[in-house]
Amino acid sequence: MSIVYKIALDDIFPHSNIPDDTYLREDMYQATYEVYGIDCGWYEIDGIGQFVTYLIKDYDWDAPVIRIAVKTLDDAKWSINICKDYLQNTLYP
């Protein structure tokens, strides 16, 4: 069985190269499946920019199931797919 996500926002996958600075923001990708949410955005932490992807269960942002920080757009796409693979393999092994 394959999971079907409800995608609320996707400003990640339509882009094939590194976006300019006007494109980068905290809310770039959001999808849900049952009690899980996947969220990816651009964050500046201590002056260093990075994409951060979260897999959240039951809206518990203080204890994410997965948190992945990466530098490139391609790696952000990879991190979203890691979260999807985790859910697929955990819920429907």
Secondary structure, DSSP 8 states (H G I E B T S, - for coil): -----EEEEESSTT--S---TTT--S-SEEEEETTEEEEEEEEEETTEEEEEEEEEETT-TTS-SEEEEESSHHHHHHHHHHHHHHHHHHH--
